[in-house]
Amino acid sequence: MNNKKILIATGIFPPDIGGPAEYAKNLYDEFMARGHKVGVLTYKLEKRLPAGIRHTLYFLKMAANVYGTDLIIALDTFSTGLPAVLAAKIFGKKIIVRVGGDFLWENYVESTGNLITLKDFYGNIPKLSFKQKIIRLLSGFVFKNCAYLVFSTEWQKKMIEKNYGIGDKKAVIIENFYGDRIASFEPKEKNFIFAGRLIKLKNLEMLKNAFEEAKKEDKNIKLEIISGISHEELIKKLQHCYAAILPSLSEISPNFILDAIRAEKPFIMTKESGFSDKLKELGIFIDPLSREDIKDKILSLSKDDVYKLYKERITNFRFGHYWKEIADEFLSVYNL
């Protein structure tokens, strides 16, 4: 394939902290290694501005950078996807949009406090505010006006196809990064760690309550809630912890769990996920709306025999999906 000019549109990029920043950086590195000319367009001072103004300024930056571009890759649907798709449409550029989370559902949960799973949200969409109706409308514009949509799981892909009327030929799966194993150390205590944004859909109040109940039966267990640290720091904590726990209302394909697997640490996570089928034998899956179920699963994994069983399963899991393959798959989508 001839070298291409590729523009990556991403809300954050290192030194920013977060999974999307890591994704953008690794994709950038892989494209550069192939000799492609790669640009990255990210939010800077604009991120402090209100939505609308922020999007307009990003669109203007995008318009100024698309000349000569063969392919635009937007790594979210709303913050960068919306202005990038609009620019691509105006200037006749091919654009692939990677659908990571779900901005509409996240906004609804955070603004209303209604702890509804992603599946239930799209199964019977609740009453939306004016702002959320606009988000839904604009999300549909993005989905229908990009060249291709990339999903990391079939689970999310089916929901979006059904609810936005997207044809199957427009959507493809590119799985997340499943990397090589890293050093794993014997835990000094039975500490379960959560890492992520401290927002309502992460279901942390339910987790704290369930953990308090579990501690009444096993005083040796400990919960650590971590946020705002670098990926390198998180890896170190995973290497030394007892287990990872992610009780979110829903998760698409969380990198936190994939990092736990790399560190050969057992995990507990929500069953409302694109991982509930692929990783069903490797971890313990919970009903995020049941405090009793979360408590019981914590106590189960705190038992030595259960812990050993899941540790062995993770150790024997050998699936890999590397950044080289991910970059190749994006380029294959470009050629469709």
ZADO-1210 file (C-alpha; in nm, 4 decimals, padded with zeros to 6 digits):
<atoms>
<atom x="00.0000" y="00.0000" z="00.0000" code="MET" pos="1"/>
<atom x="00.1316" y="00.3467" z="-00.0871" code="ASN" pos="2"/>
<atom x="00.2065" y="00.5789" z="00.1989" code="ASN" pos="3"/>
<atom x="-00.0928" y="00.7826" z="00.3046" code="LYS" pos="4"/>
<atom x="-00.1560" y="01.1046" z="00.4867" code="LYS" pos="5"/>
<atom x="-00.3613" y="01.0153" z="00.7934" code="ILE" pos="6"/>
<atom x="-00.5182" y="01.2546" z="01.0433" code="LEU" pos="7"/>
<atom x="-00.6120" y="01.1174" z="01.3866" code="ILE" pos="8"/>
<atom x="-00.8849" y="01.3146" z="01.5650" code="ALA" pos="9"/>
<atom x="-00.8778" y="01.2528" z="01.9395" code="THR" pos="10"/>
<atom x="-01.0051" y="01.4396" z="02.2421" code="GLY" pos="11"/>
<atom x="-00.6917" y="01.3631" z="02.4438" code="ILE" pos="12"/>
<atom x="-00.3334" y="01.2637" z="02.3667" code="PHE" pos="13"/>
<atom x="-00.0291" y="01.2114" z="02.5927" code="PRO" pos="14"/>
<atom x="00.0689" y="01.3693" z="02.8254" code="PRO" pos="15"/>
<atom x="-00.3086" y="01.3577" z="02.8916" code="ASP" pos="16"/>
<atom x="-00.4050" y="01.0555" z="03.1002" code="ILE" pos="17"/>
<atom x="-00.6632" y="00.8008" z="02.9864" code="GLY" pos="18"/>
<atom x="-00.7364" y="00.5058" z="02.7618" code="GLY" pos="19"/>
<atom x="-00.8271" y="00.7180" z="02.4550" code="PRO" pos="20"/>
<atom x="-00.4934" y="00.9006" z="02.4802" code="ALA" pos="21"/>
<atom x="-00.3050" y="00.5683" z="02.4931" code="GLU" pos="22"/>
<atom x="-00.5051" y="00.4369" z="02.1968" code="TYR" pos="23"/>
<atom x="-00.4306" y="00.7450" z="01.9872" code="ALA" pos="24"/>
<atom x="-00.0589" y="00.7400" z="02.0688" code="LYS" pos="25"/>
<atom x="-00.0133" y="00.3708" z="01.9881" code="ASN" pos="26"/>
<atom x="-00.2070" y="00.4026" z="01.6630" code="LEU" pos="27"/>
<atom x="00.0030" y="00.7060" z="01.5711" code="TYR" pos="28"/>
<atom x="00.3266" y="00.5163" z="01.6401" code="ASP" pos="29"/>
<atom x="00.2198" y="00.2179" z="01.4279" code="GLU" pos="30"/>
<atom x="00.1210" y="00.4318" z="01.1293" code="PHE" pos="31"/>
<atom x="00.4456" y="00.6276" z="01.1532" code="MET" pos="32"/>
<atom x="00.6443" y="00.3021" z="01.1630" code="ALA" pos="33"/>
<atom x="00.4921" y="00.2133" z="00.8240" code="ARG" pos="34"/>
<atom x="00.6101" y="00.5395" z="00.6716" code="GLY" pos="35"/>
<atom x="00.2719" y="00.7109" z="00.6592" code="HIS" pos="36"/>
<atom x="00.2498" y="01.0832" z="00.7227" code="LYS" pos="37"/>
<atom x="00.0416" y="01.1131" z="01.0394" code="VAL" pos="38"/>
<atom x="-00.1070" y="01.4157" z="01.2105" code="GLY" pos="39"/>
<atom x="-00.2898" y="01.4308" z="01.5426" code="VAL" pos="40"/>
<atom x="-00.5583" y="01.6880" z="01.6126" code="LEU" pos="41"/>
<atom x="-00.6603" y="01.7098" z="01.9752" code="THR" pos="42"/>
<atom x="-00.8411" y="01.9445" z="02.2104" code="TYR" pos="43"/>
<atom x="-00.6188" y="02.1914" z="02.3924" code="LYS" pos="44"/>
<atom x="-00.7500" y="02.5153" z="02.5419" code="LEU" pos="45"/>
<atom x="-01.0863" y="02.4489" z="02.3720" code="GLU" pos="46"/>
<atom x="-01.1682" y="02.1739" z="02.6218" code="LYS" pos="47"/>
<atom x="-01.2450" y="02.4442" z="02.8794" code="ARG" pos="48"/>
<atom x="-01.5098" y="02.6017" z="02.6570" code="LEU" pos="49"/>
<atom x="-01.8819" y="02.5137" z="02.6451" code="PRO" pos="50"/>
<atom x="-02.0042" y="02.2498" z="02.4009" code="ALA" pos="51"/>
<atom x="-02.0956" y="02.4051" z="02.0691" code="GLY" pos="52"/>
<atom x="-01.8238" y="02.6692" z="02.0890" code="ILE" pos="53"/>
<atom x="-01.5719" y="02.3944" z="02.1609" code="ARG" pos="54"/>
<atom x="-01.6983" y="02.1880" z="01.8679" code="HIS" pos="55"/>
<atom x="-01.6969" y="02.4874" z="01.6327" code="THR" pos="56"/>
<atom x="-01.3347" y="02.5729" z="01.7098" code="LEU" pos="57"/>
<atom x="-01.2334" y="02.2100" z="01.6666" code="TYR" pos="58"/>
<atom x="-01.4135" y="02.1998" z="01.3309" code="PHE" pos="59"/>
<atom x="-01.2194" y="02.5068" z="01.2176" code="LEU" pos="60"/>
<atom x="-00.8930" y="02.3421" z="01.3205" code="LYS" pos="61"/>
<atom x="-00.9989" y="02.0279" z="01.1347" code="MET" pos="62"/>
<atom x="-01.0850" y="02.2265" z="00.8211" code="ALA" pos="63"/>
<atom x="-00.7413" y="02.3860" z="00.8305" code="ALA" pos="64"/>
<atom x="-00.5687" y="02.0477" z="00.8494" code="ASN" pos="65"/>
<atom x="-00.7546" y="01.8247" z="00.6037" code="VAL" pos="66"/>
<atom x="-00.5823" y="01.9454" z="00.2870" code="TYR" pos="67"/>
<atom x="-00.4077" y="01.6519" z="00.1213" code="GLY" pos="68"/>
<atom x="-00.5380" y="01.4055" z="00.3817" code="THR" pos="69"/>
<atom x="-00.6299" y="01.0597" z="00.2546" code="ASP" pos="70"/>
<atom x="-00.7953" y="00.9321" z="00.5722" code="LEU" pos="71"/>
<atom x="-00.9351" y="01.0802" z="00.8929" code="ILE" pos="72"/>
<atom x="-00.9745" y="00.8519" z="01.1953" code="ILE" pos="73"/>
<atom x="-01.1928" y="00.9953" z="01.4732" code="ALA" pos="74"/>
<atom x="-01.1597" y="00.8169" z="01.8060" code="LEU" pos="75"/>
<atom x="-01.4961" y="00.9138" z="01.9532" code="ASP" pos="76"/>
<atom x="-01.8395" y="00.9919" z="01.8193" code="THR" pos="77"/>
<atom x="-01.9223" y="01.3313" z="01.9655" code="PHE" pos="78"/>
<atom x="-01.6301" y="01.5440" z="02.0876" code="SER" pos="79"/>
<atom x="-01.4147" y="01.4861" z="01.7800" code="THR" pos="80"/>
<atom x="-01.6365" y="01.2635" z="01.5663" code="GLY" pos="81"/>
<atom x="-01.9038" y="01.5267" z="01.5028" code="LEU" pos="82"/>
<atom x="-01.6777" y="01.8109" z="01.3814" code="PRO" pos="83"/>
<atom x="-01.4497" y="01.5634" z="01.1991" code="ALA" pos="84"/>
<atom x="-01.7378" y="01.4039" z="01.0076" code="VAL" pos="85"/>
<atom x="-01.8748" y="01.7457" z="00.9166" code="LEU" pos="86"/>
<atom x="-01.5319" y="01.8533" z="00.7851" code="ALA" pos="87"/>
<atom x="-01.4889" y="01.5238" z="00.5980" code="ALA" pos="88"/>
<atom x="-01.8297" y="01.5663" z="00.4347" code="LYS" pos="89"/>
<atom x="-01.7596" y="01.9223" z="00.3257" code="ILE" pos="90"/>
<atom x="-01.4096" y="01.8537" z="00.1939" code="PHE" pos="91"/>
<atom x="-01.4789" y="01.5090" z="00.0470" code="GLY" pos="92"/>
<atom x="-01.2470" y="01.3125" z="00.2763" code="LYS" pos="93"/>
<atom x="-01.2801" y="00.9507" z="00.3846" code="LYS" pos="94"/>
<atom x="-01.3416" y="00.9167" z="00.7581" code="ILE" pos="95"/>
<atom x="-01.3555" y="00.6184" z="00.9943" code="ILE" pos="96"/>
<atom x="-01.5170" y="00.6773" z="01.3333" code="VAL" pos="97"/>
<atom x="-01.4265" y="00.4490" z="01.6221" code="ARG" pos="98"/>
<atom x="-01.7169" y="00.4164" z="01.8663" code="VAL" pos="99"/>
<atom x="-01.5636" y="00.3764" z="02.2112" code="GLY" pos="100"/>
<atom x="-01.8245" y="00.4497" z="02.4753" code="GLY" pos="101"/>
<atom x="-02.1758" y="00.5869" z="02.4393" code="ASP" pos="102"/>
<atom x="-02.1962" y="00.9612" z="02.4945" code="PHE" pos="103"/>
<atom x="-02.5774" y="00.9796" z="02.4952" code="LEU" pos="104"/>
<atom x="-02.6190" y="00.7103" z="02.7620" code="TRP" pos="105"/>
<atom x="-02.3359" y="00.8526" z="02.9732" code="GLU" pos="106"/>
<atom x="-02.4872" y="01.2011" z="02.9606" code="ASN" pos="107"/>
<atom x="-02.8292" y="01.0655" z="03.0557" code="TYR" pos="108"/>
<atom x="-02.6998" y="00.8699" z="03.3567" code="VAL" pos="109"/>
<atom x="-02.4830" y="01.1544" z="03.4832" code="GLU" pos="110"/>
<atom x="-02.7518" y="01.4221" z="03.4489" code="SER" pos="111"/>
<atom x="-03.0497" y="01.2237" z="03.5801" code="THR" pos="112"/>
<atom x="-02.8876" y="00.9850" z="03.8270" code="GLY" pos="113"/>
<atom x="-03.1037" y="00.7079" z="03.6818" code="ASN" pos="114"/>
<atom x="-02.8774" y="00.4030" z="03.7114" code="LEU" pos="115"/>
<atom x="-02.9816" y="00.2266" z="03.3938" code="ILE" pos="116"/>
<atom x="-02.7669" y="-00.0162" z="03.1976" code="THR" pos="117"/>
<atom x="-02.6732" y="00.0534" z="02.8369" code="LEU" pos="118"/>
<atom x="-02.8785" y="-00.2440" z="02.7162" code="LYS" pos="119"/>
<atom x="-03.1886" y="-00.1302" z="02.9065" code="ASP" pos="120"/>
<atom x="-03.1389" y="00.2286" z="02.7913" code="PHE" pos="121"/>
<atom x="-03.1508" y="00.1290" z="02.4249" code="TYR" pos="122"/>
<atom x="-03.4122" y="-00.1399" z="02.4875" code="GLY" pos="123"/>
<atom x="-03.6600" y="00.1272" z="02.5935" code="ASN" pos="124"/>
<atom x="-03.5159" y="00.4764" z="02.5571" code="ILE" pos="125"/>
<atom x="-03.6383" y="00.6907" z="02.8489" code="PRO" pos="126"/>
<atom x="-03.7612" y="01.0473" z="02.8255" code="LYS" pos="127"/>
<atom x="-03.4713" y="01.2610" z="02.7079" code="LEU" pos="128"/>
<atom x="-03.3992" y="01.6255" z="02.7774" code="SER" pos="129"/>
<atom x="-03.3741" y="01.8712" z="02.4902" code="PHE" pos="130"/>
<atom x="-02.9938" y="01.8526" z="02.5094" code="LYS" pos="131"/>
<atom x="-03.0014" y="01.4728" z="02.4986" code="GLN" pos="132"/>
<atom x="-03.2370" y="01.4750" z="02.2003" code="LYS" pos="133"/>
<atom x="-02.9850" y="01.6960" z="02.0204" code="ILE" pos="134"/>
<atom x="-02.7025" y="01.4571" z="02.1148" code="ILE" pos="135"/>
<atom x="-02.9041" y="01.1651" z="01.9766" code="ARG" pos="136"/>
<atom x="-02.9778" y="01.3525" z="01.6544" code="LEU" pos="137"/>
<atom x="-02.6149" y="01.4562" z="01.6043" code="LEU" pos="138"/>
<atom x="-02.4879" y="01.1065" z="01.6914" code="SER" pos="139"/>
<atom x="-02.7130" y="00.9709" z="01.4182" code="GLY" pos="140"/>
<atom x="-02.5637" y="01.2262" z="01.1776" code="PHE" pos="141"/>
<atom x="-02.2134" y="01.1013" z="01.2634" code="VAL" pos="142"/>
<atom x="-02.3076" y="00.7343" z="01.2248" code="PHE" pos="143"/>
<atom x="-02.4755" y="00.7846" z="00.8898" code="LYS" pos="144"/>
<atom x="-02.2242" y="01.0231" z="00.7335" code="ASN" pos="145"/>
<atom x="-01.8913" y="00.8546" z="00.8092" code="CYS" pos="146"/>
<atom x="-01.7458" y="00.6008" z="00.5664" code="ALA" pos="147"/>
<atom x="-01.7177" y="00.3281" z="00.8325" code="TYR" pos="148"/>
<atom x="-01.7849" y="00.2756" z="01.2000" code="LEU" pos="149"/>
<atom x="-01.5401" y="00.0738" z="01.4068" code="VAL" pos="150"/>
<atom x="-01.6564" y="-00.1076" z="01.7202" code="PHE" pos="151"/>
<atom x="-01.4521" y="-00.3122" z="01.9649" code="SER" pos="152"/>
<atom x="-01.7336" y="-00.5603" z="02.0379" code="THR" pos="153"/>
<atom x="-02.0267" y="-00.7167" z="01.8560" code="GLU" pos="154"/>
<atom x="-02.2374" y="-00.6407" z="02.1658" code="TRP" pos="155"/>
<atom x="-02.2219" y="-00.2638" z="02.1140" code="GLN" pos="156"/>
<atom x="-02.2264" y="-00.2870" z="01.7357" code="LYS" pos="157"/>
<atom x="-02.5662" y="-00.4603" z="01.7351" code="LYS" pos="158"/>
<atom x="-02.7182" y="-00.2002" z="01.9702" code="MET" pos="159"/>
<atom x="-02.6077" y="00.0947" z="01.7561" code="ILE" pos="160"/>
<atom x="-02.7081" y="-00.0728" z="01.4289" code="GLU" pos="161"/>
<atom x="-03.0563" y="-00.1429" z="01.5628" code="LYS" pos="162"/>
<atom x="-03.1202" y="00.1938" z="01.7279" code="ASN" pos="163"/>
<atom x="-02.9723" y="00.4206" z="01.4616" code="TYR" pos="164"/>
<atom x="-03.0646" y="00.2231" z="01.1497" code="GLY" pos="165"/>
<atom x="-02.7033" y="00.1595" z="01.0500" code="ILE" pos="166"/>
<atom x="-02.6458" y="-00.1000" z="00.7799" code="GLY" pos="167"/>
<atom x="-02.4247" y="-00.3954" z="00.8715" code="ASP" pos="168"/>
<atom x="-02.1894" y="-00.3251" z="00.5787" code="LYS" pos="169"/>
<atom x="-02.0966" y="00.0106" z="00.7310" code="LYS" pos="170"/>
<atom x="-01.9795" y="-00.1273" z="01.0684" code="ALA" pos="171"/>
<atom x="-01.6744" y="-00.3417" z="01.1443" code="VAL" pos="172"/>
<atom x="-01.5120" y="-00.4898" z="01.4543" code="ILE" pos="173"/>
<atom x="-01.1562" y="-00.4049" z="01.5556" code="ILE" pos="174"/>
<atom x="-01.0892" y="-00.5536" z="01.8954" code="GLU" pos="175"/>
<atom x="-00.8925" y="-00.3762" z="02.1662" code="ASN" pos="176"/>
<atom x="-00.5254" y="-00.4355" z="02.2451" code="PHE" pos="177"/>
<atom x="-00.4557" y="-00.7706" z="02.4101" code="TYR" pos="178"/>
<atom x="-00.0854" y="-00.7451" z="02.4932" code="GLY" pos="179"/>
<atom x="00.1897" y="-00.9708" z="02.6199" code="ASP" pos="180"/>
<atom x="00.2035" y="-01.0702" z="02.9838" code="ARG" pos="181"/>
<atom x="00.3822" y="-00.8496" z="03.2341" code="ILE" pos="182"/>
<atom x="00.5414" y="-00.9365" z="03.5673" code="ALA" pos="183"/>
<atom x="00.2923" y="-01.0440" z="03.8329" code="SER" pos="184"/>
<atom x="00.3768" y="-01.0305" z="04.2028" code="PHE" pos="185"/>
<atom x="00.2273" y="-01.2173" z="04.4955" code="GLU" pos="186"/>
<atom x="-00.0161" y="-00.9825" z="04.6715" code="PRO" pos="187"/>
<atom x="00.0681" y="-00.8849" z="05.0290" code="LYS" pos="188"/>
<atom x="-00.2983" y="-00.8349" z="05.1135" code="GLU" pos="189"/>
<atom x="-00.6413" y="-00.9118" z="04.9707" code="LYS" pos="190"/>
<atom x="-00.6828" y="-00.5744" z="04.8037" code="ASN" pos="191"/>
<atom x="-00.9374" y="-00.5362" z="04.5233" code="PHE" pos="192"/>
<atom x="-00.8662" y="-00.2322" z="04.3089" code="ILE" pos="193"/>
<atom x="-01.1014" y="-00.0224" z="04.1000" code="PHE" pos="194"/>
<atom x="-00.9517" y="00.2253" z="03.8527" code="ALA" pos="195"/>
<atom x="-01.1419" y="00.4710" z="03.6369" code="GLY" pos="196"/>
<atom x="-01.3425" y="00.7910" z="03.6285" code="ARG" pos="197"/>
<atom x="-01.5364" y="00.8726" z="03.9454" code="LEU" pos="198"/>
<atom x="-01.8735" y="00.9086" z="03.7722" code="ILE" pos="199"/>
<atom x="-02.2186" y="00.7672" z="03.8383" code="LYS" pos="200"/>
<atom x="-02.2174" y="00.4981" z="03.5710" code="LEU" pos="201"/>
<atom x="-01.9150" y="00.3377" z="03.7417" code="LYS" pos="202"/>
<atom x="-02.1585" y="00.2377" z="04.0173" code="ASN" pos="203"/>
<atom x="-01.9173" y="00.3106" z="04.3027" code="LEU" pos="204"/>
<atom x="-02.1757" y="00.3679" z="04.5758" code="GLU" pos="205"/>
<atom x="-02.3149" y="00.0200" z="04.5118" code="MET" pos="206"/>
<atom x="-01.9618" y="-00.1188" z="04.5212" code="LEU" pos="207"/>
<atom x="-01.8762" y="00.0536" z="04.8501" code="LYS" pos="208"/>
<atom x="-02.1965" y="-00.0692" z="05.0124" code="ASN" pos="209"/>
<atom x="-02.1431" y="-00.4250" z="04.8889" code="ALA" pos="210"/>
<atom x="-01.7841" y="-00.4184" z="05.0117" code="PHE" pos="211"/>
<atom x="-01.8878" y="-00.3007" z="05.3574" code="GLU" pos="212"/>
<atom x="-02.1314" y="-00.5914" z="05.3754" code="GLU" pos="213"/>
<atom x="-01.8638" y="-00.8347" z="05.2576" code="ALA" pos="214"/>
<atom x="-01.6145" y="-00.7096" z="05.5177" code="LYS" pos="215"/>
<atom x="-01.8519" y="-00.8186" z="05.7913" code="LYS" pos="216"/>
<atom x="-01.7829" y="-01.1758" z="05.6802" code="GLU" pos="217"/>
<atom x="-01.4185" y="-01.1380" z="05.5773" code="ASP" pos="218"/>
<atom x="-01.2217" y="-00.8647" z="05.7521" code="LYS" pos="219"/>
<atom x="-00.9103" y="-00.9322" z="05.5444" code="ASN" pos="220"/>
<atom x="-01.0460" y="-00.7861" z="05.2208" code="ILE" pos="221"/>
<atom x="-00.9719" y="-00.4277" z="05.1213" code="LYS" pos="222"/>
<atom x="-01.1093" y="-00.1964" z="04.8514" code="LEU" pos="223"/>
<atom x="-00.8898" y="00.0611" z="04.6765" code="GLU" pos="224"/>
<atom x="-01.0483" y="00.3195" z="04.4446" code="ILE" pos="225"/>
<atom x="-00.7989" y="00.4760" z="04.2055" code="ILE" pos="226"/>
<atom x="-00.8451" y="00.7639" z="03.9623" code="SER" pos="227"/>
<atom x="-00.6330" y="01.0157" z="03.7761" code="GLY" pos="228"/>
<atom x="-00.3054" y="00.8248" z="03.7663" code="ILE" pos="229"/>
<atom x="-00.0901" y="00.7456" z="03.4641" code="SER" pos="230"/>
<atom x="-00.1143" y="00.4158" z="03.2816" code="HIS" pos="231"/>
<atom x="00.2347" y="00.3227" z="03.4054" code="GLU" pos="232"/>
<atom x="00.1333" y="00.3804" z="03.7684" code="GLU" pos="233"/>
<atom x="-00.1840" y="00.1780" z="03.7193" code="LEU" pos="234"/>
<atom x="00.0116" y="-00.1144" z="03.5762" code="ILE" pos="235"/>
<atom x="00.2362" y="-00.1184" z="03.8843" code="LYS" pos="236"/>
<atom x="-00.0659" y="-00.1280" z="04.1139" code="LYS" pos="237"/>
<atom x="-00.2208" y="-00.4121" z="03.9122" code="LEU" pos="238"/>
<atom x="00.1022" y="-00.6107" z="03.9273" code="GLN" pos="239"/>
<atom x="00.0943" y="-00.6094" z="04.3067" code="HIS" pos="240"/>
<atom x="-00.2786" y="-00.6244" z="04.3814" code="CYS" pos="241"/>
<atom x="-00.4964" y="-00.9213" z="04.4739" code="TYR" pos="242"/>
<atom x="-00.7714" y="-00.8640" z="04.2135" code="ALA" pos="243"/>
<atom x="-00.9366" y="-00.6038" z="03.9909" code="ALA" pos="244"/>
<atom x="-01.3012" y="-00.5055" z="04.0252" code="ILE" pos="245"/>
<atom x="-01.5216" y="-00.3066" z="03.7850" code="LEU" pos="246"/>
<atom x="-01.8902" y="-00.2874" z="03.8886" code="PRO" pos="247"/>
<atom x="-02.0029" y="-00.0329" z="03.6250" code="SER" pos="248"/>
<atom x="-02.3628" y="-00.0263" z="03.5067" code="LEU" pos="249"/>
<atom x="-02.2179" y="-00.1227" z="03.1663" code="SER" pos="250"/>
<atom x="-01.8743" y="-00.1405" z="03.0052" code="GLU" pos="251"/>
<atom x="-01.7971" y="-00.1911" z="02.6376" code="ILE" pos="252"/>
<atom x="-01.4468" y="-00.3453" z="02.6399" code="SER" pos="253"/>
<atom x="-01.2582" y="-00.1972" z="02.9366" code="PRO" pos="254"/>
<atom x="-00.8814" y="-00.1730" z="02.9066" code="ASN" pos="255"/>
<atom x="-00.8579" y="-00.1916" z="03.2866" code="PHE" pos="256"/>
<atom x="-00.9683" y="-00.5551" z="03.2713" code="ILE" pos="257"/>
<atom x="-00.7343" y="-00.6324" z="02.9806" code="LEU" pos="258"/>
<atom x="-00.4468" y="-00.4857" z="03.1824" code="ASP" pos="259"/>
<atom x="-00.5472" y="-00.7027" z="03.4787" code="ALA" pos="260"/>
<atom x="-00.5296" y="-01.0083" z="03.2521" code="ILE" pos="261"/>
<atom x="-00.1836" y="-00.9033" z="03.1333" code="ARG" pos="262"/>
<atom x="-00.0773" y="-00.8899" z="03.4988" code="ALA" pos="263"/>
<atom x="-00.2431" y="-01.2311" z="03.5558" code="GLU" pos="264"/>
<atom x="-00.4806" y="-01.0957" z="03.8191" code="LYS" pos="265"/>
<atom x="-00.8304" y="-01.2390" z="03.8711" code="PRO" pos="266"/>
<atom x="-01.1129" y="-00.9926" z="03.8176" code="PHE" pos="267"/>
<atom x="-01.4772" y="-00.9196" z="03.8927" code="ILE" pos="268"/>
<atom x="-01.6720" y="-00.7082" z="03.6458" code="MET" pos="269"/>
<atom x="-02.0202" y="-00.6191" z="03.5283" code="THR" pos="270"/>
<atom x="-02.2000" y="-00.8749" z="03.3145" code="LYS" pos="271"/>
<atom x="-02.3388" y="-00.5832" z="03.1100" code="GLU" pos="272"/>
<atom x="-02.0396" y="-00.5797" z="02.8799" code="SER" pos="273"/>
<atom x="-01.9005" y="-00.6819" z="02.5449" code="GLY" pos="274"/>
<atom x="-01.6636" y="-00.9068" z="02.7428" code="PHE" pos="275"/>
<atom x="-01.9317" y="-01.1207" z="02.9088" code="SER" pos="276"/>
<atom x="-01.9088" y="-01.3782" z="02.6285" code="ASP" pos="277"/>
<atom x="-01.5442" y="-01.3584" z="02.5219" code="LYS" pos="278"/>
<atom x="-01.4006" y="-01.3644" z="02.8748" code="LEU" pos="279"/>
<atom x="-01.6767" y="-01.5538" z="03.0552" code="LYS" pos="280"/>
<atom x="-01.4432" y="-01.8351" z="03.1690" code="GLU" pos="281"/>
<atom x="-01.1672" y="-01.6012" z="03.2852" code="LEU" pos="282"/>
<atom x="-01.3445" y="-01.3798" z="03.5348" code="GLY" pos="283"/>
<atom x="-01.6418" y="-01.3451" z="03.7662" code="ILE" pos="284"/>
<atom x="-01.9321" y="-01.1448" z="03.6245" code="PHE" pos="285"/>
<atom x="-02.1832" y="-00.9596" z="03.8429" code="ILE" pos="286"/>
<atom x="-02.5266" y="-00.8064" z="03.8177" code="ASP" pos="287"/>
<atom x="-02.4330" y="-00.4377" z="03.8685" code="PRO" pos="288"/>
<atom x="-02.7768" y="-00.3581" z="04.0112" code="LEU" pos="289"/>
<atom x="-02.7587" y="-00.6235" z="04.2846" code="SER" pos="290"/>
<atom x="-02.5625" y="-00.5358" z="04.5971" code="ARG" pos="291"/>
<atom x="-02.6097" y="-00.8922" z="04.7206" code="GLU" pos="292"/>
<atom x="-02.4627" y="-01.0415" z="04.4045" code="ASP" pos="293"/>
<atom x="-02.1609" y="-00.8084" z="04.4171" code="ILE" pos="294"/>
<atom x="-02.1043" y="-00.8933" z="04.7844" code="LYS" pos="295"/>
<atom x="-02.1300" y="-01.2684" z="04.7214" code="ASP" pos="296"/>
<atom x="-01.8877" y="-01.2558" z="04.4273" code="LYS" pos="297"/>
<atom x="-01.6332" y="-01.0565" z="04.6302" code="ILE" pos="298"/>
<atom x="-01.6505" y="-01.3126" z="04.9098" code="LEU" pos="299"/>
<atom x="-01.6238" y="-01.5958" z="04.6580" code="SER" pos="300"/>
<atom x="-01.3049" y="-01.4584" z="04.5016" code="LEU" pos="301"/>
<atom x="-01.1562" y="-01.3969" z="04.8463" code="SER" pos="302"/>
<atom x="-01.1526" y="-01.7762" z="04.8997" code="LYS" pos="303"/>
<atom x="-00.8154" y="-01.9317" z="04.8201" code="ASP" pos="304"/>
<atom x="-00.9473" y="-02.2192" z="04.6079" code="ASP" pos="305"/>
<atom x="-01.1638" y="-01.9928" z="04.3888" code="VAL" pos="306"/>
<atom x="-00.8817" y="-01.7423" z="04.3526" code="TYR" pos="307"/>
<atom x="-00.6410" y="-02.0163" z="04.2456" code="LYS" pos="308"/>
<atom x="-00.8909" y="-02.1457" z="03.9855" code="LEU" pos="309"/>
<atom x="-00.9303" y="-01.8070" z="03.8147" code="TYR" pos="310"/>
<atom x="-00.5596" y="-01.7327" z="03.8413" code="LYS" pos="311"/>
<atom x="-00.4862" y="-02.0556" z="03.6498" code="GLU" pos="312"/>
<atom x="-00.7462" y="-01.9776" z="03.3834" code="ARG" pos="313"/>
<atom x="-00.5990" y="-01.6338" z="03.3215" code="ILE" pos="314"/>
<atom x="-00.2457" y="-01.7752" z="03.3132" code="THR" pos="315"/>
<atom x="-00.3525" y="-02.0240" z="03.0438" code="ASN" pos="316"/>
<atom x="-00.5325" y="-01.7594" z="02.8321" code="PHE" pos="317"/>
<atom x="-00.3118" y="-01.6832" z="02.5352" code="ARG" pos="318"/>
<atom x="-00.5131" y="-01.4649" z="02.2948" code="PHE" pos="319"/>
<atom x="-00.3175" y="-01.1691" z="02.1589" code="GLY" pos="320"/>
<atom x="-00.4165" y="-00.8667" z="01.9514" code="HIS" pos="321"/>
<atom x="-00.1382" y="-00.6158" z="01.9049" code="TYR" pos="322"/>
<atom x="-00.1104" y="-00.2561" z="01.7866" code="TRP" pos="323"/>
<atom x="00.0468" y="-00.3717" z="01.4613" code="LYS" pos="324"/>
<atom x="-00.2657" y="-00.5757" z="01.3877" code="GLU" pos="325"/>
<atom x="-00.4962" y="-00.2929" z="01.4940" code="ILE" pos="326"/>
<atom x="-00.3226" y="-00.0488" z="01.2586" code="ALA" pos="327"/>
<atom x="-00.3380" y="-00.3064" z="00.9779" code="ASP" pos="328"/>
<atom x="-00.7112" y="-00.3504" z="01.0367" code="GLU" pos="329"/>
<atom x="-00.7765" y="00.0239" z="01.0167" code="PHE" pos="330"/>
<atom x="-00.5882" y="00.0340" z="00.6862" code="LEU" pos="331"/>
<atom x="-00.7891" y="-00.2660" z="00.5620" code="SER" pos="332"/>
<atom x="-01.1109" y="-00.0764" z="00.6423" code="VAL" pos="333"/>
<atom x="-00.9739" y="00.2200" z="00.4450" code="TYR" pos="334"/>
<atom x="-00.9402" y="-00.0077" z="00.1418" code="ASN" pos="335"/>
<atom x="-01.2935" y="-00.1504" z="00.1627" code="LEU" pos="336"/>
</atoms>
